[in-house]
């Protein structure tokens, strides 16, 4: 065999190894949103009895970020930003949607608006889901 063939074969092996193809890994640039562990944070004002998402008009510099799990029985969801509203995303999506949106995919993943915001997902401009603002 000639040396050009060997050089090309080695270059191809290097590319495949660096992409994880030979190790059986998937080359997935966006990641799997379903399996990503994200601590869902919401905000509580000093004198408040409600919890909010980042960007709500009631969140100010004195608001405290707390885990969503810590709100149970202590705080109610804000009626303006609706942190408990259910929104949907695709497995690898960067946006969140209403369930009926065509961009939500065939098998959308449900999550709270607070979780979608914690994952830095953006609101779909087509279906205009509640966005917490």
N, C-alpha and C positions, 0 to 999 in steps of 0.2 A: 504494500500500500504506500501511497505517496505521503509526503509530509504535509501537504495542504489539507488532505483528508483528516489526518490526525489533529492538526491545529483546529479545524472546524469542529471536530467531534469533541475536543476538550473545551472549546468555547461554548458549545451547546450544553455540555455537562455543567459547566460553571453557572450558566444562566439558569438552568433547571434547578440546580441545588440552591442557588440564592433565592429563587422564587418558591422554594419548598415543594416543588412538584414531585421530586423523587421520593420525598419522605411521606407522601400521601397527604400533604396539607393542602388546603384550599387557598388560592390566592384571592383573598377578600379584602379589598381596600377599606370598605366602610365599616366592617365589623358586624357583629350580630347583636342588634339592639336588645333583643329579647333576653340574651344571656348576660349582658353587661350589668354589673352590680353598681347601682348608683344610689347613694343615700339621698332620699328625697327631702329637700329642705323647704320649709315654708317660713313666713315671717310673722312675728307678733309685735304689736306696738306696746309701749310701756304700760299704758292704761287700758289696753284693748282686751276684749273677750273673744275676738275672732282671729283666724289665721288667714294669711294672704300669700299670693305668689309674687315673685320679684316683678316689679313693674306696676303693681297695683297703686292707685292714687293714694291709698292710705299708708303705704310703706314709706317711711322716712329714714333719715340717718340714725335715729335712735331705736329703730326696730331691731329685733333680735332674730337671727336665723336659728330655727330649731328643727329637729327631725320631725317629719310628718307623723311618725308613730307616737310621738310625745303629745300630740294634740287631742288624742282620744279622751273624752270625758272632761277635758279642761277648756277647750276652745271650740267654737262653731266656725264653719267655713264662711268666708266673706260673701255676701250676696252680690257684690259688684264684680270681683275678679273670679269668682267661682272655682276655687282651687280643687274642689272635689268633682268637678264636671268630668264626664267620661269622654275621652278623645281617642283616636285610633291612629296607628301608624303601620307601615310595612316593616318587615323584619330588618331591613337595612336602610329604612327611610330616614330622611333628614327633616321631614315635616310631619305635622300631625293634622288630622282630618276629622270631619264628621263621618259617622259610619256609612252614610249613603253616598259619600264622595267617590267618584270613579277613580281617583288617584289613591284611595286607601287600599286598593288591591283586592284580590279574591278572598284572602284570609287575614284580615287586619287584626293587629294586636291591640287590645283595649288597655288603657292606662288612665290615671287621673291627669288632669291638667297640670297639677303640681309636679307629677313625675315627668311629664313631657317637658316642662320648663327646666327641671333639674337636669335633664338629658340635653339641654340646649337645642331642642327641636324648635323649628319655626312653624307658625300657623300657615296652613295652605291658603293661598290667595284665591283659589277657585271656590271652595266651600265655606270659607270664613268661619271656622270653628271658634268657640269662645277662646280668647287668647290671654285673659287675665289683665287686660289694660282698660 
